[in-house]
Amino acid sequence: MKRNKDGSFSRKKRNRTKALIIDFELACWRYGIPRGYRTDIIEIGVCTYNFRTRKISKPESILIKSEKSDISEFCTKLTGITPEMVEEKGISLKRAIDILVDKYDSNRCIWFSWGDQDRTFIERDCRYYKLPNPFHVNYIDARDIYCMKHFTEPSVENALKELGMEFEGSPHRAGDDAYNTARILRELLWEGSEYDEGKKEKQREKEKVRKAEESIELKIEQFEKEVDGVLEKHAFVNKSLTRKERKELKEKLGIDKFIRRNEED
C-alpha cells in the first residue's frame, strides 16, 4: 500500500460500499497496571458490513504481541486469551496495521465500533509506537446511533437482548464483539425499512405457528385426560385391563385420529 510522504496511508478514492466494524481488547490486570507496563491493544477484531447486500463478513481476530504488556491471569479469565495463544499466533502491531490496510482497505472505509474509546485506543498506541493510523478519518460510534433510537447506552450484550437477539460467540473476544456490533448496526440502519418489516412479518408468522402448536398440544392433553377417565371407569367395571386392551380401547375411542386431524389443521 502506497503511503504519503509523512508515512501515513493515502485516503483517496473512498470505498462507499462497505464499512468496517472494529473492536479492541486491551491488556489488563486485577490490581492496576504494573510498573513499566501499558494497557496496549492485545487483540483486534474486524469484520465488514456491505451496505448494498446487508451481509456481514466472517469476523477475524488478530492477536498482538505487545512490547509493553503481558497476558495476566485476570486478563485470561476475562477474555479467554492466554500467553501461549499470543506467543503462537501473535504478531506486531505494525504487521496488524498492514493487514488492516491491505486486506480490509481500512484507510478508505468508514468504520464503526461500540463506544468511542476504541478510536482513542488505536490513536494512542499508534502515537506511542510511531506508527501510521490505519483507519479512515470518518468514524461513527455505533452506540451513539443506538442511543438516539432507543435512549439507552447498553453494552453489546444488553443491546442485543433489547433487540430480541442473542450474542453469538464469546464476549470479550474482539472478533466476536465486532461481529455482534455489526449485527446491531444492521438492525439500526434498517429499522423501519422494508427489510425490517419483512423480518418482523417472519417473526409474527413464527409466533402464530408457535401458538397454534401450543393450542393443539393443549387440546390433545385435555382429550387424553378425558379418555383416561373413561379407561379408569372401564378398568373399574372390568377390574383390570392389560396394556394391549388399553391400547385397543384408545384406538376405538379415536385418539390417534384426533391427534392427526389437529396436526393437519
C-alpha atoms as an extended CHARMM CRD file, in Angstrom:
* protein
*
       265  EXT
         1         1  MET       CA              0.0000000000        0.0000000000        0.0000000000  PROA      1               0.0000000000
         2         2  LYS       CA              1.3670000000        3.3830000000       -1.0310000000  PROA      2               0.0000000000
         3         3  ARG       CA              1.9750000000        5.9060000000        1.7060000000  PROA      3               0.0000000000
         4         4  ASN       CA              2.1550000000        9.6720000000        1.8540000000  PROA      4               0.0000000000
         5         5  LYS       CA              5.4760000000       11.4490000000        2.4210000000  PROA      5               0.0000000000
         6         6  ASP       CA              4.8280000000       11.6050000000        6.1750000000  PROA      6               0.0000000000
         7         7  GLY       CA              4.3340000000        7.8150000000        6.3140000000  PROA      7               0.0000000000
         8         8  SER       CA              0.5470000000        7.9430000000        6.6510000000  PROA      8               0.0000000000
         9         9  PHE       CA             -1.7610000000        5.9640000000        4.3700000000  PROA      9               0.0000000000
        10        10  SER       CA             -3.4920000000        7.5660000000        1.4070000000  PROA      10              0.0000000000
        11        11  ARG       CA             -7.2480000000        8.0350000000        1.9300000000  PROA      11              0.0000000000
        12        12  LYS       CA             -8.1850000000        8.9220000000       -1.6260000000  PROA      12              0.0000000000
        13        13  LYS       CA            -10.9080000000        7.0450000000       -3.5630000000  PROA      13              0.0000000000
        14        14  ARG       CA            -13.0590000000        6.2790000000       -0.5500000000  PROA      14              0.0000000000
        15        15  ASN       CA            -14.8390000000        2.9010000000       -0.5770000000  PROA      15              0.0000000000
        16        16  ARG       CA            -18.5480000000        3.6690000000       -0.0990000000  PROA      16              0.0000000000
        17        17  THR       CA            -19.9280000000        0.1400000000       -0.4850000000  PROA      17              0.0000000000
        18        18  LYS       CA            -18.7640000000       -1.2680000000        2.8260000000  PROA      18              0.0000000000
        19        19  ALA       CA            -17.9310000000       -0.3510000000        6.3930000000  PROA      19              0.0000000000
        20        20  LEU       CA            -15.5300000000       -1.8600000000        8.8890000000  PROA      20              0.0000000000
        21        21  ILE       CA            -16.6920000000       -2.8190000000       12.3570000000  PROA      21              0.0000000000
        22        22  ILE       CA            -13.7920000000       -2.8710000000       14.8000000000  PROA      22              0.0000000000
        23        23  ASP       CA            -13.2240000000       -3.9270000000       18.3840000000  PROA      23              0.0000000000
        24        24  PHE       CA            -10.0780000000       -3.9030000000       20.5150000000  PROA      24              0.0000000000
        25        25  GLU       CA             -9.1640000000       -5.9070000000       23.5980000000  PROA      25              0.0000000000
        26        26  LEU       CA             -6.5380000000       -4.4120000000       25.9160000000  PROA      26              0.0000000000
        27        27  ALA       CA             -4.0730000000       -5.8670000000       28.3800000000  PROA      27              0.0000000000
        28        28  CYS       CA             -5.4630000000       -5.7160000000       31.8960000000  PROA      28              0.0000000000
        29        29  TRP       CA             -4.5710000000       -6.6480000000       35.4690000000  PROA      29              0.0000000000
        30        30  ARG       CA             -6.6920000000       -7.1640000000       38.5450000000  PROA      30              0.0000000000
        31        31  TYR       CA             -4.8300000000       -4.6930000000       40.7830000000  PROA      31              0.0000000000
        32        32  GLY       CA             -3.7610000000       -1.9340000000       38.4100000000  PROA      32              0.0000000000
        33        33  ILE       CA             -1.0240000000       -1.5840000000       35.8170000000  PROA      33              0.0000000000
        34        34  PRO       CA              2.3900000000       -2.9620000000       36.8760000000  PROA      34              0.0000000000
        35        35  ARG       CA              5.3160000000       -0.5450000000       36.7160000000  PROA      35              0.0000000000
        36        36  GLY       CA              6.7930000000       -0.3090000000       33.2350000000  PROA      36              0.0000000000
        37        37  TYR       CA              3.7230000000       -1.8080000000       31.5210000000  PROA      37              0.0000000000
        38        38  ARG       CA              0.9920000000       -0.2820000000       29.3680000000  PROA      38              0.0000000000
        39        39  THR       CA             -2.6130000000       -1.2640000000       28.6130000000  PROA      39              0.0000000000
        40        40  ASP       CA             -1.7250000000       -1.9390000000       24.9890000000  PROA      40              0.0000000000
        41        41  ILE       CA             -4.0360000000       -3.4630000000       22.4000000000  PROA      41              0.0000000000
        42        42  ILE       CA             -3.6400000000       -7.2520000000       22.5450000000  PROA      42              0.0000000000
        43        43  GLU       CA             -6.3490000000       -8.2300000000       20.0510000000  PROA      43              0.0000000000
        44        44  ILE       CA             -8.0270000000       -6.5650000000       17.0740000000  PROA      44              0.0000000000
        45        45  GLY       CA            -11.4110000000       -7.7990000000       15.9070000000  PROA      45              0.0000000000
        46        46  VAL       CA            -12.6430000000       -6.8360000000       12.4470000000  PROA      46              0.0000000000
        47        47  CYS       CA            -15.4680000000       -7.6710000000       10.0820000000  PROA      47              0.0000000000
        48        48  THR       CA            -17.0710000000       -5.8660000000        7.1460000000  PROA      48              0.0000000000
        49        49  TYR       CA            -20.6520000000       -4.7920000000        6.5270000000  PROA      49              0.0000000000
        50        50  ASN       CA            -21.8070000000       -4.4020000000        2.9220000000  PROA      50              0.0000000000
        51        51  PHE       CA            -24.3140000000       -1.5500000000        2.5420000000  PROA      51              0.0000000000
        52        52  ARG       CA            -25.7710000000       -2.9590000000       -0.6850000000  PROA      52              0.0000000000
        53        53  THR       CA            -26.2540000000       -6.6010000000        0.2910000000  PROA      53              0.0000000000
        54        54  ARG       CA            -26.5620000000       -6.0650000000        4.0690000000  PROA      54              0.0000000000
        55        55  LYS       CA            -24.1990000000       -9.0060000000        4.5390000000  PROA      55              0.0000000000
        56        56  ILE       CA            -21.6800000000       -9.2300000000        7.3700000000  PROA      56              0.0000000000
        57        57  SER       CA            -18.3810000000      -10.9530000000        6.7240000000  PROA      57              0.0000000000
        58        58  LYS       CA            -16.8860000000      -13.6530000000        8.8980000000  PROA      58              0.0000000000
        59        59  PRO       CA            -15.0310000000      -11.9130000000       11.7420000000  PROA      59              0.0000000000
        60        60  GLU       CA            -11.2700000000      -12.0930000000       12.1280000000  PROA      60              0.0000000000
        61        61  SER       CA             -9.3000000000      -11.7860000000       15.3480000000  PROA      61              0.0000000000
        62        62  ILE       CA             -5.6990000000      -10.5780000000       15.1760000000  PROA      62              0.0000000000
        63        63  LEU       CA             -3.6110000000      -11.2480000000       18.2950000000  PROA      63              0.0000000000
        64        64  ILE       CA             -0.9480000000       -8.6540000000       19.0510000000  PROA      64              0.0000000000
        65        65  LYS       CA              2.4180000000       -9.2180000000       20.6880000000  PROA      65              0.0000000000
        66        66  SER       CA              2.8550000000       -6.1030000000       22.7660000000  PROA      66              0.0000000000
        67        67  GLU       CA              6.2720000000       -4.7780000000       23.7720000000  PROA      67              0.0000000000
        68        68  LYS       CA              4.9310000000       -3.1960000000       26.9630000000  PROA      68              0.0000000000
        69        69  SER       CA              2.2250000000       -5.6540000000       28.0990000000  PROA      69              0.0000000000
        70        70  ASP       CA              1.7300000000       -9.2690000000       29.0360000000  PROA      70              0.0000000000
        71        71  ILE       CA             -1.2990000000      -11.5310000000       29.4450000000  PROA      71              0.0000000000
        72        72  SER       CA             -2.1740000000      -11.7120000000       33.1280000000  PROA      72              0.0000000000
        73        73  GLU       CA             -4.2560000000      -14.4600000000       34.7270000000  PROA      73              0.0000000000
        74        74  PHE       CA             -7.0150000000      -11.9080000000       35.2410000000  PROA      74              0.0000000000
        75        75  CYS       CA             -6.9090000000      -10.9990000000       31.5300000000  PROA      75              0.0000000000
        76        76  THR       CA             -7.1470000000      -14.6690000000       30.5550000000  PROA      76              0.0000000000
        77        77  LYS       CA            -10.2090000000      -15.1840000000       32.7600000000  PROA      77              0.0000000000
        78        78  LEU       CA            -11.8860000000      -12.1120000000       31.2370000000  PROA      78              0.0000000000
        79        79  THR       CA            -11.0610000000      -12.6500000000       27.5620000000  PROA      79              0.0000000000
        80        80  GLY       CA            -10.0110000000      -16.2680000000       27.1790000000  PROA      80              0.0000000000
        81        81  ILE       CA             -6.6960000000      -15.1270000000       25.6630000000  PROA      81              0.0000000000
        82        82  THR       CA             -3.6880000000      -16.9980000000       27.0440000000  PROA      82              0.0000000000
        83        83  PRO       CA              0.0450000000      -16.1630000000       26.8740000000  PROA      83              0.0000000000
        84        84  GLU       CA              0.5060000000      -19.3270000000       24.7860000000  PROA      84              0.0000000000
        85        85  MET       CA             -2.0350000000      -18.1290000000       22.2090000000  PROA      85              0.0000000000
        86        86  VAL       CA             -0.2550000000      -14.7980000000       21.8310000000  PROA      86              0.0000000000
        87        87  GLU       CA              3.1500000000      -16.4690000000       21.6490000000  PROA      87              0.0000000000
        88        88  GLU       CA              1.9650000000      -18.8590000000       18.9360000000  PROA      88              0.0000000000
        89        89  LYS       CA             -0.2800000000      -16.6270000000       16.8070000000  PROA      89              0.0000000000
        90        90  GLY       CA              0.5220000000      -13.0690000000       17.8850000000  PROA      90              0.0000000000
        91        91  ILE       CA              2.0660000000      -10.5280000000       15.5100000000  PROA      91              0.0000000000
        92        92  SER       CA              3.3870000000       -6.9910000000       15.9310000000  PROA      92              0.0000000000
        93        93  LEU       CA              1.0300000000       -4.0210000000       15.8510000000  PROA      93              0.0000000000
        94        94  LYS       CA              2.8910000000       -2.8090000000       12.7610000000  PROA      94              0.0000000000
        95        95  ARG       CA              2.1180000000       -6.0530000000       10.9160000000  PROA      95              0.0000000000
        96        96  ALA       CA             -1.5210000000       -5.9330000000       12.0720000000  PROA      96              0.0000000000
        97        97  ILE       CA             -1.8500000000       -2.4080000000       10.6800000000  PROA      97              0.0000000000
        98        98  ASP       CA             -0.5610000000       -3.6150000000        7.3010000000  PROA      98              0.0000000000
        99        99  ILE       CA             -3.1890000000       -6.3970000000        7.3170000000  PROA      99              0.0000000000
       100       100  LEU       CA             -5.9890000000       -3.9330000000        8.0700000000  PROA      100             0.0000000000
       101       101  VAL       CA             -4.9500000000       -1.6780000000        5.1900000000  PROA      101             0.0000000000
       102       102  ASP       CA             -4.0540000000       -4.3290000000        2.5980000000  PROA      102             0.0000000000
       103       103  LYS       CA             -6.8070000000       -6.8640000000        3.3370000000  PROA      103             0.0000000000
       104       104  TYR       CA             -9.6550000000       -4.6780000000        4.6070000000  PROA      104             0.0000000000
       105       105  ASP       CA             -8.9910000000       -1.3470000000        2.8890000000  PROA      105             0.0000000000
       106       106  SER       CA             -9.2280000000        0.2880000000        6.3070000000  PROA      106             0.0000000000
       107       107  ASN       CA             -7.7380000000        3.6000000000        5.1340000000  PROA      107             0.0000000000
       108       108  ARG       CA            -10.5990000000        4.0820000000        2.6320000000  PROA      108             0.0000000000
       109       109  CYS       CA            -13.6590000000        2.7920000000        4.5400000000  PROA      109             0.0000000000
       110       110  ILE       CA            -15.8680000000        4.3770000000        7.1300000000  PROA      110             0.0000000000
       111       111  TRP       CA            -15.5800000000        2.4510000000       10.3790000000  PROA      111             0.0000000000
       112       112  PHE       CA            -17.6940000000        1.7820000000       13.4400000000  PROA      112             0.0000000000
       113       113  SER       CA            -17.1110000000        0.4930000000       16.9530000000  PROA      113             0.0000000000
       114       114  TRP       CA            -19.2170000000        0.1480000000       20.0980000000  PROA      114             0.0000000000
       115       115  GLY       CA            -18.0460000000        3.1620000000       22.0680000000  PROA      115             0.0000000000
       116       116  ASP       CA            -15.6710000000        5.9550000000       21.1280000000  PROA      116             0.0000000000
       117       117  GLN       CA            -12.9200000000        4.5250000000       23.3420000000  PROA      117             0.0000000000
       118       118  ASP       CA            -11.8230000000        2.1650000000       20.5430000000  PROA      118             0.0000000000
       119       119  ARG       CA            -10.8270000000        5.1030000000       18.3640000000  PROA      119             0.0000000000
       120       120  THR       CA             -8.8680000000        6.5300000000       21.3080000000  PROA      120             0.0000000000
       121       121  PHE       CA             -7.0470000000        3.2200000000       21.8530000000  PROA      121             0.0000000000
       122       122  ILE       CA             -5.7130000000        2.8980000000       18.3040000000  PROA      122             0.0000000000
       123       123  GLU       CA             -4.7390000000        6.5870000000       18.1000000000  PROA      123             0.0000000000
       124       124  ARG       CA             -2.9000000000        6.3060000000       21.4220000000  PROA      124             0.0000000000
       125       125  ASP       CA             -0.9590000000        3.1320000000       20.5070000000  PROA      125             0.0000000000
       126       126  CYS       CA             -0.0830000000        4.3700000000       17.0180000000  PROA      126             0.0000000000
       127       127  ARG       CA              1.2120000000        7.6240000000       18.5070000000  PROA      127             0.0000000000
       128       128  TYR       CA              3.2530000000        5.8300000000       21.1800000000  PROA      128             0.0000000000
       129       129  TYR       CA              4.8850000000        3.3660000000       18.7680000000  PROA      129             0.0000000000
       130       130  LYS       CA              5.1910000000        5.9660000000       15.9890000000  PROA      130             0.0000000000
       131       131  LEU       CA              3.0120000000        4.0290000000       13.5520000000  PROA      131             0.0000000000
       132       132  PRO       CA              0.5260000000        5.3870000000       10.9760000000  PROA      132             0.0000000000
       133       133  ASN       CA             -3.1430000000        5.1910000000       11.9070000000  PROA      133             0.0000000000
       134       134  PRO       CA             -4.6620000000        2.5690000000        9.5650000000  PROA      134             0.0000000000
       135       135  PHE       CA             -8.2190000000        3.8850000000        9.7270000000  PROA      135             0.0000000000
       136       136  HSD       CA            -10.1580000000        6.4440000000        7.7350000000  PROA      136             0.0000000000
       137       137  VAL       CA            -10.9780000000        9.7330000000        9.4330000000  PROA      137             0.0000000000
       138       138  ASN       CA            -14.7010000000        9.0490000000        9.0220000000  PROA      138             0.0000000000
       139       139  TYR       CA            -15.6270000000        7.2400000000       12.2260000000  PROA      139             0.0000000000
       140       140  ILE       CA            -19.0520000000        6.6480000000       13.8200000000  PROA      140             0.0000000000
       141       141  ASP       CA            -19.8120000000        5.3460000000       17.2880000000  PROA      141             0.0000000000
       142       142  ALA       CA            -22.4800000000        2.6470000000       16.7860000000  PROA      142             0.0000000000
       143       143  ARG       CA            -23.5800000000        3.0410000000       20.4010000000  PROA      143             0.0000000000
       144       144  ASP       CA            -24.4730000000        6.6870000000       19.7170000000  PROA      144             0.0000000000
       145       145  ILE       CA            -26.8170000000        5.5600000000       16.9300000000  PROA      145             0.0000000000
       146       146  TYR       CA            -28.4080000000        3.0630000000       19.3040000000  PROA      146             0.0000000000
       147       147  CYS       CA            -28.7850000000        5.7500000000       21.9730000000  PROA      147             0.0000000000
       148       148  MET       CA            -30.5000000000        8.1530000000       19.5540000000  PROA      148             0.0000000000
       149       149  LYS       CA            -33.0710000000        5.4940000000       18.6460000000  PROA      149             0.0000000000
       150       150  HSD       CA            -33.5680000000        3.7040000000       21.9710000000  PROA      150             0.0000000000
       151       151  PHE       CA            -32.4620000000        6.3370000000       24.5500000000  PROA      151             0.0000000000
       152       152  THR       CA            -30.1430000000        3.9480000000       26.4120000000  PROA      152             0.0000000000
       153       153  GLU       CA            -26.4040000000        3.2360000000       26.3000000000  PROA      153             0.0000000000
       154       154  PRO       CA            -26.1670000000       -0.5140000000       26.9630000000  PROA      154             0.0000000000
       155       155  SER       CA            -23.3280000000       -2.9600000000       26.4210000000  PROA      155             0.0000000000
       156       156  VAL       CA            -23.2840000000       -5.0060000000       23.2220000000  PROA      156             0.0000000000
       157       157  GLU       CA            -24.8470000000       -7.9710000000       25.0470000000  PROA      157             0.0000000000
       158       158  ASN       CA            -27.6720000000       -5.8980000000       26.5610000000  PROA      158             0.0000000000
       159       159  ALA       CA            -28.3510000000       -4.1050000000       23.2730000000  PROA      159             0.0000000000
       160       160  LEU       CA            -28.8000000000       -7.4760000000       21.5880000000  PROA      160             0.0000000000
       161       161  LYS       CA            -31.2470000000       -8.5460000000       24.3020000000  PROA      161             0.0000000000
       162       162  GLU       CA            -33.2510000000       -5.3510000000       23.8680000000  PROA      162             0.0000000000
       163       163  LEU       CA            -33.4580000000       -6.1040000000       20.1440000000  PROA      163             0.0000000000
       164       164  GLY       CA            -34.5850000000       -9.6750000000       20.8110000000  PROA      164             0.0000000000
       165       165  MET       CA            -31.2710000000      -11.1890000000       19.6860000000  PROA      165             0.0000000000
       166       166  GLU       CA            -28.6490000000      -13.3780000000       21.3200000000  PROA      166             0.0000000000
       167       167  PHE       CA            -24.8990000000      -12.8690000000       21.4940000000  PROA      167             0.0000000000
       168       168  GLU       CA            -23.0270000000      -15.1340000000       19.0960000000  PROA      168             0.0000000000
       169       169  GLY       CA            -19.5750000000      -16.3060000000       20.1450000000  PROA      169             0.0000000000
       170       170  SER       CA            -17.5860000000      -15.3910000000       23.2610000000  PROA      170             0.0000000000
       171       171  PRO       CA            -17.8890000000      -11.9760000000       24.9480000000  PROA      171             0.0000000000
       172       172  HSD       CA            -14.6260000000      -10.0140000000       25.2980000000  PROA      172             0.0000000000
       173       173  ARG       CA            -13.0980000000      -11.6630000000       22.2560000000  PROA      173             0.0000000000
       174       174  ALA       CA            -12.5080000000       -8.8690000000       19.7640000000  PROA      174             0.0000000000
       175       175  GLY       CA            -13.6790000000      -10.7350000000       16.6660000000  PROA      175             0.0000000000
       176       176  ASP       CA            -16.9490000000      -11.8430000000       18.2570000000  PROA      176             0.0000000000
       177       177  ASP       CA            -17.5880000000       -8.4050000000       19.7710000000  PROA      177             0.0000000000
       178       178  ALA       CA            -17.0370000000       -6.7850000000       16.3570000000  PROA      178             0.0000000000
       179       179  TYR       CA            -19.3700000000       -9.2730000000       14.6610000000  PROA      179             0.0000000000
       180       180  ASN       CA            -22.1690000000       -8.7190000000       17.1730000000  PROA      180             0.0000000000
       181       181  THR       CA            -21.7230000000       -4.9540000000       16.9040000000  PROA      181             0.0000000000
       182       182  ALA       CA            -22.2030000000       -5.3630000000       13.1480000000  PROA      182             0.0000000000
       183       183  ARG       CA            -25.4320000000       -7.2950000000       13.7620000000  PROA      183             0.0000000000
       184       184  ILE       CA            -26.7470000000       -4.4630000000       15.9390000000  PROA      184             0.0000000000
       185       185  LEU       CA            -25.6670000000       -1.8830000000       13.3690000000  PROA      185             0.0000000000
       186       186  ARG       CA            -27.5300000000       -3.6890000000       10.6040000000  PROA      186             0.0000000000
       187       187  GLU       CA            -30.7010000000       -3.6540000000       12.7030000000  PROA      187             0.0000000000
       188       188  LEU       CA            -30.2970000000        0.0530000000       13.4430000000  PROA      188             0.0000000000
       189       189  LEU       CA            -29.6470000000        1.0460000000        9.8230000000  PROA      189             0.0000000000
       190       190  TRP       CA            -32.6730000000       -0.8660000000        8.5170000000  PROA      190             0.0000000000
       191       191  GLU       CA            -35.0780000000       -0.2940000000       11.3960000000  PROA      191             0.0000000000
       192       192  GLY       CA            -38.4800000000        0.6930000000        9.9520000000  PROA      192             0.0000000000
       193       193  SER       CA            -37.4920000000       -0.2170000000        6.3740000000  PROA      193             0.0000000000
       194       194  GLU       CA            -38.9760000000       -2.8780000000        4.0850000000  PROA      194             0.0000000000
       195       195  TYR       CA            -36.1850000000       -5.1880000000        5.2160000000  PROA      195             0.0000000000
       196       196  ASP       CA            -37.1690000000       -4.6450000000        8.8520000000  PROA      196             0.0000000000
       197       197  GLU       CA            -40.8860000000       -5.0700000000        8.1150000000  PROA      197             0.0000000000
       198       198  GLY       CA            -40.1710000000       -8.3090000000        6.2680000000  PROA      198             0.0000000000
       199       199  LYS       CA            -38.2030000000       -9.5890000000        9.2270000000  PROA      199             0.0000000000
       200       200  LYS       CA            -40.9780000000       -8.6340000000       11.6400000000  PROA      200             0.0000000000
       201       201  GLU       CA            -43.5340000000      -10.3840000000        9.4290000000  PROA      201             0.0000000000
       202       202  LYS       CA            -41.4800000000      -13.5970000000        9.6190000000  PROA      202             0.0000000000
       203       203  GLN       CA            -41.3410000000      -13.2520000000       13.3890000000  PROA      203             0.0000000000
       204       204  ARG       CA            -45.1320000000      -12.8050000000       13.5190000000  PROA      204             0.0000000000
       205       205  GLU       CA            -45.6010000000      -15.9390000000       11.3980000000  PROA      205             0.0000000000
       206       206  LYS       CA            -43.3160000000      -17.9210000000       13.7090000000  PROA      206             0.0000000000
       207       207  GLU       CA            -45.2580000000      -16.6930000000       16.7300000000  PROA      207             0.0000000000
       208       208  LYS       CA            -48.5340000000      -17.6580000000       15.0520000000  PROA      208             0.0000000000
       209       209  VAL       CA            -47.2520000000      -21.1810000000       14.3680000000  PROA      209             0.0000000000
       210       210  ARG       CA            -45.9660000000      -21.4940000000       17.9290000000  PROA      210             0.0000000000
       211       211  LYS       CA            -49.3420000000      -20.5290000000       19.4050000000  PROA      211             0.0000000000
       212       212  ALA       CA            -51.1390000000      -22.9420000000       17.0630000000  PROA      212             0.0000000000
       213       213  GLU       CA            -48.8430000000      -25.7760000000       18.1640000000  PROA      213             0.0000000000
       214       214  GLU       CA            -49.4480000000      -24.9320000000       21.8130000000  PROA      214             0.0000000000
       215       215  SER       CA            -53.2060000000      -24.9470000000       21.1890000000  PROA      215             0.0000000000
       216       216  ILE       CA            -53.0290000000      -28.3790000000       19.5460000000  PROA      216             0.0000000000
       217       217  GLU       CA            -50.9320000000      -29.7820000000       22.3930000000  PROA      217             0.0000000000
       218       218  LEU       CA            -53.4500000000      -28.4170000000       24.9110000000  PROA      218             0.0000000000
       219       219  LYS       CA            -56.3900000000      -29.9760000000       23.0530000000  PROA      219             0.0000000000
       220       220  ILE       CA            -54.5990000000      -33.3290000000       22.8840000000  PROA      220             0.0000000000
       221       221  GLU       CA            -53.7590000000      -33.1600000000       26.5860000000  PROA      221             0.0000000000
       222       222  GLN       CA            -57.3830000000      -32.3860000000       27.5090000000  PROA      222             0.0000000000
       223       223  PHE       CA            -58.7100000000      -35.1370000000       25.2680000000  PROA      223             0.0000000000
       224       224  GLU       CA            -56.2790000000      -37.6920000000       26.7020000000  PROA      224             0.0000000000
       225       225  LYS       CA            -57.3780000000      -36.7830000000       30.2200000000  PROA      225             0.0000000000
       226       226  GLU       CA            -60.9810000000      -37.4340000000       29.2200000000  PROA      226             0.0000000000
       227       227  VAL       CA            -60.0160000000      -40.7470000000       27.6720000000  PROA      227             0.0000000000
       228       228  ASP       CA            -58.0010000000      -41.7030000000       30.7370000000  PROA      228             0.0000000000
       229       229  GLY       CA            -61.1160000000      -41.0630000000       32.7930000000  PROA      229             0.0000000000
       230       230  VAL       CA            -63.1080000000      -43.3890000000       30.5440000000  PROA      230             0.0000000000
       231       231  LEU       CA            -60.3550000000      -46.0160000000       30.7660000000  PROA      231             0.0000000000
       232       232  GLU       CA            -60.3820000000      -45.8400000000       34.5460000000  PROA      232             0.0000000000
       233       233  LYS       CA            -64.1470000000      -46.4420000000       34.5520000000  PROA      233             0.0000000000
       234       234  HSD       CA            -63.7070000000      -49.4250000000       32.2370000000  PROA      234             0.0000000000
       235       235  ALA       CA            -60.8890000000      -50.7380000000       34.4350000000  PROA      235             0.0000000000
       236       236  PHE       CA            -63.1480000000      -50.4190000000       37.4990000000  PROA      236             0.0000000000
       237       237  VAL       CA            -66.0090000000      -52.2780000000       35.8150000000  PROA      237             0.0000000000
       238       238  ASN       CA            -63.7410000000      -54.9450000000       34.3080000000  PROA      238             0.0000000000
       239       239  LYS       CA            -61.4410000000      -54.9540000000       37.3740000000  PROA      239             0.0000000000
       240       240  SER       CA            -58.3030000000      -54.6560000000       35.1880000000  PROA      240             0.0000000000
       241       241  LEU       CA            -57.1870000000      -54.0240000000       31.6230000000  PROA      241             0.0000000000
       242       242  THR       CA            -53.9890000000      -55.2770000000       30.0280000000  PROA      242             0.0000000000
       243       243  ARG       CA            -51.7080000000      -52.8500000000       28.1680000000  PROA      243             0.0000000000
       244       244  LYS       CA            -52.8840000000      -54.3490000000       24.8590000000  PROA      244             0.0000000000
       245       245  GLU       CA            -56.5440000000      -53.9540000000       25.8180000000  PROA      245             0.0000000000
       246       246  ARG       CA            -55.8960000000      -50.3770000000       26.9150000000  PROA      246             0.0000000000
       247       247  LYS       CA            -54.2450000000      -49.5950000000       23.5350000000  PROA      247             0.0000000000
       248       248  GLU       CA            -57.1230000000      -51.1790000000       21.6180000000  PROA      248             0.0000000000
       249       249  LEU       CA            -59.6400000000      -49.1720000000       23.6000000000  PROA      249             0.0000000000
       250       250  LYS       CA            -57.7550000000      -45.9490000000       22.8330000000  PROA      250             0.0000000000
       251       251  GLU       CA            -57.8290000000      -46.7710000000       19.1260000000  PROA      251             0.0000000000
       252       252  LYS       CA            -61.5750000000      -47.4270000000       19.3000000000  PROA      252             0.0000000000
       253       253  LEU       CA            -62.0940000000      -44.0750000000       21.0030000000  PROA      253             0.0000000000
       254       254  GLY       CA            -60.1810000000      -42.4050000000       18.1340000000  PROA      254             0.0000000000
       255       255  ILE       CA            -57.3040000000      -40.7090000000       19.9490000000  PROA      255             0.0000000000
       256       256  ASP       CA            -54.8450000000      -41.2620000000       17.0970000000  PROA      256             0.0000000000
       257       257  LYS       CA            -57.2960000000      -39.8880000000       14.5260000000  PROA      257             0.0000000000
       258       258  PHE       CA            -57.9320000000      -36.8640000000       16.7390000000  PROA      258             0.0000000000
       259       259  ILE       CA            -54.2070000000      -36.1460000000       17.0410000000  PROA      259             0.0000000000
       260       260  ARG       CA            -53.5860000000      -36.4870000000       13.2920000000  PROA      260             0.0000000000
       261       261  ARG       CA            -56.5740000000      -34.2920000000       12.4490000000  PROA      261             0.0000000000
       262       262  ASN       CA            -55.3620000000      -31.4800000000       14.7420000000  PROA      262             0.0000000000
       263       263  GLU       CA            -51.8060000000      -31.7070000000       13.4330000000  PROA      263             0.0000000000
       264       264  GLU       CA            -53.0790000000      -31.3080000000        9.8660000000  PROA      264             0.0000000000
       265       265  ASP       CA            -55.1290000000      -28.2600000000       10.8970000000  PROA      265             0.0000000000
